[in-house]
Amino acid sequence: MKIGRRFLYDAKLSGNGTMSCASCHVDGDTDGLAWDLGDPGGNMSPAPTGQPFPFSQFLADLHPMKGPMTTQTLKGLAGVGPLHWRGDRPNFASFNGAFDVLMGGQQLSPSDMQLFAQFGTSISFPPNPNQPLSRSYETLPASTNQATGFDTFVNTVVSLPQLGSAFACATCHALPSTTSGFIVATPPSIGFQQLKVPQLRNLYRKVGFVDAAGPQKSGFGFEHDGGTDTLSHFLSTGLFPAWPSQLMDDVEEFLMAVDTGTAPTVGFQVKADQSNWSGPALADWLLLRGRAIAGDVDVVAQGVIDDEVRGLLFDPVTNTFLTDRAGAAPFTLLDLESHFAAGTAELTFMGVPPGSGARMGIDRDEDGVLDGDEGVSRYGSGTPGCAGTPRISANSSPGVGNEAFAIVFEDAPASGVGFFGFSLSPASMPISGMTLLVDVFTAASIALPISADPSGTSFWSAPIPGVAALAGATFFGQVAWFDACAPGGVSASRGIKIVIQP
């Protein structure tokens, strides 16, 4: 997937080097526009095959002039049947011709196109912001709500004379993907097109176009050409019988909140510390725990415990938190509550996609060596100031060849100034109300002036060359800030010990 990603963005694959697939499929999504990509010199294409009865009996060959059609998202393409508005592409790999015909370049080799397909079909929809965090549907107000709309969508059968039968919405817009992959010949009221039943998981992003005079938030709305401004108007077309307005309102409420396949608690965060754990933070944590037990998310935590930067992964089976230190006992919830009550812990809990918890919580490079064991440790005691005790950490494992390695400074005075000491030797020397933990008086040391941003954060970039002989080299660092709240006017972090990894 990582290798295949570049084919979405590489403009060198176009004829004049100025466009890529992502020019229209912005970030793998949509540009919000409609394009008429018909070919006046093209030929009729055979009708898609493999469609079930009664849909198959109405299909005809496809005309090369298809008219304007809105850009479709590349999200959620795995296992949803033929692609394109007309279902004229059986799979992702069959889009290879676009590199030639549409972008004026050359088609990818079969192996490269397979890599692109592996990436393209891996892109998921984000959570629907209109869906409750509990991943249920709202039952209020009683007159117009998501839950009633869901029931109507799944169970209410409507007659479709053009197909000679009756169906529920979910017959064609099958859950959970919201498409059956069927290709349906549409009635004259929506343009004599035969169209693949589209996904509905991004309908909430298509609002903003209103068929009225004056400026609009969007130039295109619903349906294949973006010509319908609201779902109410779509449900009022000749495709459906006359529905009661309340029934249509219920269905519209559901469609604006339809589950995208990614739980609403993915990305949901709660920061917990001494000030809020017994109140809103605890309630939000219980919500995250419930969704982890239900399998919607993994839950990770990042922050500080006993002045140590720590990563945690919640295990819903044992109801404990695995740590980023090999051999360290898991934390129980009571353990963390004790730390919160004592003011010795600040953690941000977050829901992440199932299966990604270990990577995002305790082993970021997935090499089997936990983050806390990857050559970064702390020693000594810091000196608190206005923003608490300044923190020092690393952004990644200090491995040979890690060009992105950096030292990160947090909880400094807002927009403050200070010094970062870096040496081959540790120290323990009282000075100016703090304890100097780095021997900056040897030739093999540096002391750099640094400044923090308004949030009290800064960093020092320290790329590690790809030289094998560096493995095992050990360095020590500490940051000190001019701080009016600190003894002697200087606050300082604990020391950080960095051992270069092979």
Rosetta blueprint (number, residue, H / E / L):
1 M L
2 K L
3 I L
4 G L
5 R L
6 R H
7 F H
8 L H
9 Y H
10 D L
11 A H
12 K H
13 L H
14 S L
15 G L
16 N L
17 G L
18 T L
19 M L
20 S L
21 C H
22 A H
23 S H
24 C L
25 H L
26 V H
27 D H
28 G H
29 D L
30 T L
31 D L
32 G L
33 L L
34 A E
35 W E
36 D E
37 L L
38 G L
39 D L
40 P L
41 G L
42 G L
43 N L
44 M L
45 S E
46 P L
47 A L
48 P L
49 T L
50 G L
51 Q L
52 P L
53 F L
54 P L
55 F H
56 S H
57 Q H
58 F H
59 L L
60 A L
61 D L
62 L E
63 H L
64 P L
65 M L
66 K L
67 G L
68 P E
69 M E
70 T E
71 T L
72 Q L
73 T L
74 L L
75 K L
76 G L
77 L L
78 A L
79 G L
80 V L
81 G L
82 P L
83 L E
84 H L
85 W L
86 R L
87 G L
88 D L
89 R E
90 P L
91 N L
92 F H
93 A H
94 S H
95 F H
96 N H
97 G H
98 A H
99 F H
100 D H
101 V H
102 L L
103 M L
104 G L
105 G L
106 Q L
107 Q L
108 L L
109 S L
110 P H
111 S H
112 D H
113 M H
114 Q H
115 L H
116 F H
117 A H
118 Q H
119 F H
120 G H
121 T L
122 S L
123 I L
124 S L
125 F L
126 P L
127 P L
128 N L
129 P L
130 N L
131 Q L
132 P L
133 L L
134 S L
135 R L
136 S L
137 Y L
138 E L
139 T L
140 L L
141 P L
142 A L
143 S L
144 T L
145 N L
146 Q H
147 A H
148 T H
149 G H
150 F H
151 D H
152 T H
153 F H
154 V H
155 N H
156 T L
157 V E
158 V E
159 S E
160 L E
161 P H
162 Q H
163 L H
164 G L
165 S E
166 A E
167 F E
168 A E
169 C H
170 A H
171 T H
172 C H
173 H L
174 A L
175 L L
176 P L
177 S L
178 T L
179 T L
180 S L
181 G L
182 F L
183 I E
184 V E
185 A E
186 T L
187 P L
188 P H
189 S H
190 I H
191 G L
192 F L
193 Q L
194 Q E
195 L E
196 K E
197 V L
198 P L
199 Q L
200 L L
201 R L
202 N L
203 L H
204 Y H
205 R H
206 K L
207 V L
208 G L
209 F L
210 V L
211 D L
212 A L
213 A L
214 G L
215 P L
216 Q L
217 K L
218 S L
219 G L
220 F L
221 G L
222 F E
223 E L
224 H L
225 D L
226 G L
227 G L
228 T E
229 D L
230 T L
231 L H
232 S H
233 H H
234 F H
235 L H
236 S L
237 T L
238 G L
239 L L
240 F L
241 P L
242 A L
243 W L
244 P L
245 S H
246 Q H
247 L H
248 M H
249 D H
250 D H
251 V H
252 E H
253 E H
254 F H
255 L H
256 M H
257 A L
258 V L
259 D L
260 T L
261 G L
262 T L
263 A L
264 P L
265 T L
266 V L
267 G L
268 F L
269 Q E
270 V E
271 K E
272 A E
273 D L
274 Q L
275 S L
276 N L
277 W H
278 S H
279 G H
280 P H
281 A H
282 L H
283 A H
284 D H
285 W H
286 L H
287 L H
288 L H
289 R H
290 G H
291 R H
292 A H
293 I H
294 A L
295 G L
296 D L
297 V L
298 D E
299 V E
300 V E
301 A E
302 Q E
303 G E
304 V E
305 I E
306 D L
307 D L
308 E E
309 V E
310 R E
311 G E
312 L E
313 L E
314 F E
315 D E
316 P L
317 V L
318 T L
319 N L
320 T E
321 F E
322 L E
323 T E
324 D L
325 R L
326 A L
327 G L
328 A L
329 A L
330 P L
331 F E
332 T E
333 L H
334 L H
335 D H
336 L H
337 E H
338 S H
339 H H
340 F H
341 A H
342 A H
343 G L
344 T L
345 A E
346 E E
347 L E
348 T E
349 F E
350 M E
351 G E
352 V E
353 P L
354 P L
355 G L
356 S L
357 G H
358 A H
359 R H
360 M H
361 G H
362 I L
363 D L
364 R L
365 D L
366 E L
367 D L
368 G L
369 V L
370 L L
371 D H
372 G H
373 D H
374 E L
375 G L
376 V E
377 S E
378 R E
379 Y E
380 G L
381 S L
382 G L
383 T E
384 P L
385 G E
386 C L
387 A L
388 G E
389 T L
390 P L
391 R E
392 I E
393 S E
394 A E
395 N L
396 S L
397 S L
398 P L
399 G E
400 V L
401 G L
402 N L
403 E L
404 A L
405 F L
406 A E
407 I E
408 V E
409 F E
410 E E
411 D L
412 A L
413 P L
414 A L
415 S L
416 G L
417 V E
418 G E
419 F E
420 F E
421 G E
422 F E
423 S E
424 L L
425 S L
426 P E
427 A E
428 S E
429 M E
430 P E
431 I E
432 S L
433 G L
434 M E
435 T E
436 L E
437 L E
438 V E
439 D L
440 V L
441 F L
442 T L
443 A L
444 A L
445 S E
446 I E
447 A E
448 L E
449 P E
450 I E
451 S E
452 A L
453 D L
454 P L
455 S L
456 G L
457 T L
458 S E
459 F E
460 W E
461 S E
462 A L
463 P L
464 I L
465 P L
466 G L
467 V L
468 A H
469 A H
470 L H
471 A L
472 G L
473 A L
474 T E
475 F E
476 F E
477 G E
478 Q E
479 V E
480 A E
481 W E
482 F E
483 D L
484 A L
485 C L
486 A L
487 P H
488 G H
489 G H
490 V E
491 S E
492 A E
493 S L
494 R L
495 G E
496 I E
497 K E
498 I E
499 V E
500 I L
501 Q E
502 P L
